[in-house]
């Protein structure tokens, strides 16, 4: 099972070409995205198998574990064969809450931690995980821009932002990608996707499968899935790939079986009538 040339590839920042179906490494950690996985060897095996399947874009964050997902990626050695994207800007407390923290000094410290865990000299794509209401947005983005200028970061991305925030950031540094919640059942970020398409910016839809909750589109997704002898999850991924040439879905799993099922979605082509049904 390998990635098909569905919708071809995308060039991050205009110079790093990847297959448009990536892998999200959040689920490789322990329960509730905290601590070590029950089977670290299996986690590393899933990462390796993703690359064997043709996946060449892996997304993670310093807050996944925290630090666990990045370390597993570094130990797996896949960074030599694929683009690794990570993020900074969220903390985890003991209750597992996600707390925005975009202080420039913190970002600068975290990039050093991420470089060490990922076992690399430069991060391919470094993303601001979430705007921090207690830190001026411009200050946070300036920190990312400086890290790029210093060569610690190759490309800068954003996550969980509005169109207005995207434009503010673009005035400071070139933005290669935006990662917002988006799937066939949740299209609140459609305006951000449209802006990314206009500017040739990669759009990474997190929660791409919506945990199977597709709202009033569930019946349509199931009908299209039946027509293709596919699962609803595969149709949800195929829809994202067809939705725009800049979408870069990153479904995550800790299972080789689910990984192969996700990769198989790249071979599904939806026609105009099916896309209308899913709209």
Secondary structure as GFF3:
##gff-version 3
##sequence-region A 1 279
A	DSSP	beta_strand	9	12	.	.	.	ID=ss1
A	DSSP	beta_strand	16	19	.	.	.	ID=ss2
A	DSSP	beta_strand	23	24	.	.	.	ID=ss3
A	DSSP	three_ten_helix	26	28	.	.	.	ID=ss4
A	DSSP	three_ten_helix	31	33	.	.	.	ID=ss5
A	DSSP	alpha_helix	40	52	.	.	.	ID=ss6
A	DSSP	beta_strand	57	59	.	.	.	ID=ss7
A	DSSP	alpha_helix	68	76	.	.	.	ID=ss8
A	DSSP	three_ten_helix	78	80	.	.	.	ID=ss9
A	DSSP	beta_strand	83	88	.	.	.	ID=ss10
A	DSSP	beta_strand	90	92	.	.	.	ID=ss11
A	DSSP	beta_strand	98	100	.	.	.	ID=ss12
A	DSSP	alpha_helix	104	118	.	.	.	ID=ss13
A	DSSP	beta_strand	123	128	.	.	.	ID=ss14
A	DSSP	alpha_helix	137	149	.	.	.	ID=ss15
A	DSSP	beta_strand	153	159	.	.	.	ID=ss16
A	DSSP	alpha_helix	163	170	.	.	.	ID=ss17
A	DSSP	beta_strand	175	181	.	.	.	ID=ss18
A	DSSP	alpha_helix	190	199	.	.	.	ID=ss19
A	DSSP	beta_strand	202	206	.	.	.	ID=ss20
A	DSSP	three_ten_helix	210	212	.	.	.	ID=ss21
A	DSSP	three_ten_helix	215	217	.	.	.	ID=ss22
A	DSSP	alpha_helix	218	227	.	.	.	ID=ss23
A	DSSP	alpha_helix	232	243	.	.	.	ID=ss24
A	DSSP	alpha_helix	256	264	.	.	.	ID=ss25
A	DSSP	three_ten_helix	265	267	.	.	.	ID=ss26
A	DSSP	alpha_helix	272	278	.	.	.	ID=ss27
###
